Amino acid sequence: MIAVLGLVAGVVAGLLVRPEVPAVVEPYLPIAVVAALDAVFGGLRAMLDGIFVDKVFVVSFLSNVVVAALIVFLGDKLGVGAQLSTGVVVVLGIRIFSNAAAIRRHVFRA
C-alpha cells in the first residue's frame, strides 16, 4: 500500500511541478526508463517465483540504469550512439518480454 501511495504522490507531484529534463541528459532518459522497466519486471518475476530479495532488486535497478546510460554515452562519444541505443533497447526489450512471459505463465498457470 505504501508503494502505491508513493507512486500516486510521485505522479501528482510530476504533473503539478512539471520538471524539465536538462538537454544534456535528454538522450539517455528513454534508455534509463527501459533499463528501469527491465529491473521492475525482473523483480516482479522474482517475487512471483518466491526468490525476491530487496537488496538484489535495488542493485539491479541502479546498475541496469547506470550501465545502459554508460553504453549509450560511450556510443555517443564514439559516434555510434544511435546503433548502441538500438542495441540496448533490443537487449532490454527481449529481457522485458521474457520476464513478462514468465509472469503471464505464473499468473495464468499456462
Beta strands, then each sheet from edge to edge (+ up, - down):
end
